[in-house]
Each structure stands twice: as C-alpha cells, then as structure tokens.
Amino acid sequence: SPSAPKRHGTITVRELTAGPEVSKVGFGVASLPPQLVVLKKVTMKSWAAEQQLTAGDVLLELNGLQMSEMSRPQFLSLMETRPL
C-alpha cells in the first residue's frame, strides 16, 4: 500500500526591502546568477541578520527579476542599488 508523503521541512518565502539607509546588506553568496544564489554567510548585526536571513537561504528575485534570468554583472549592479 502507498505510504503518506514525507515532509522534509518548510519553505518560507519572504519579500524584504533594503532601504536607502542600508549601506551594506551583510551577506555573502556561494555562487552568482544564473546559478542558484545561496547565502554562504551572514554578518552578525547586519541588515541581513536583522531580517533573520541565515546561511543556506536562497535568493529567488532581486527587484522583481528572477535570479535564473539574471546575469552576473546585473546581479552585482543590483546589489548596490537601494531600495533593494
């Protein structure tokens, strides 16, 4: 007989905005678009830490643009813009 599906965790999607007062977001990534963008580290007491971002979190979009459709230079440029 078929077994019930197993749940391996919960996925939470949040929309966050770094305003003009944020000079640095405070995280490093393991890879750049168009690859999957996974947070590698989060700096203590940074904007990212205040938003409860943690290593292993995945960025899906920046300013409405999907990471999978973004170039590396576009990502780096967007990371400097505010609001982000």
C-alpha positions in Angstrom: 0.0 0.0 0.0 1.2 3.5 -0.7 2.7 5.5 2.2 1.9 9.0 3.1 4.2 11.7 1.6 7.0 12.6 3.9 7.6 16.2 4.8 11.3 17.2 4.9 10.9 20.8 6.1 9.1 24.0 5.4 9.8 26.5 2.7 9.2 30.1 3.7 9.2 32.8 1.0 9.6 36.4 2.2 9.8 39.7 0.4 12.3 42.0 2.0 13.4 45.6 1.2 16.8 47.1 2.0 16.1 50.9 2.0 18.4 53.8 1.2 19.7 53.8 4.8 21.3 50.3 4.3 24.9 50.7 3.1 25.7 47.0 3.1 23.2 44.1 3.3 25.6 41.9 5.2 25.7 38.6 3.4 28.0 36.6 1.1 26.8 34.2 -1.5 28.2 30.8 -2.7 27.5 31.4 -6.4 26.2 34.1 -8.7 23.3 34.1 -11.2 22.2 32.5 -13.4 23.2 29.7 -10.9 21.2 29.2 -7.7 22.2 32.0 -5.3 22.6 30.6 -1.8 23.7 32.6 1.1 27.1 31.4 2.3 27.5 33.7 5.3 25.5 36.4 7.2 27.4 39.1 9.1 26.3 39.5 12.7 24.3 42.7 13.5 23.9 43.4 9.8 20.7 44.2 7.9 20.6 40.6 6.7 20.9 39.3 10.3 18.2 41.7 11.5 15.9 40.2 8.8 16.8 36.7 10.2 18.5 35.6 7.0 20.8 32.6 7.5 23.4 30.7 5.6 21.7 28.3 3.3 18.8 30.7 2.4 18.2 31.0 -1.3 17.6 34.3 -3.2 14.9 34.0 -5.7 14.5 37.5 -7.1 16.0 41.0 -6.8 13.9 44.0 -7.6 11.3 41.7 -9.4 13.9 40.0 -11.6 14.3 36.2 -11.2 17.8 35.1 -10.4 17.7 32.4 -13.1 17.2 35.1 -15.8 19.9 37.4 -14.4 23.5 37.9 -15.5 26.4 38.1 -13.0 27.1 41.8 -13.8 23.4 42.6 -13.5 23.3 40.9 -10.0 26.4 42.8 -8.9 24.9 46.1 -10.1 21.5 45.5 -8.4 23.2 44.6 -5.1 24.5 48.2 -5.0 21.0 49.8 -5.6 18.6 51.0 -3.0 15.9 50.3 -2.4 16.7 46.7 -3.0 
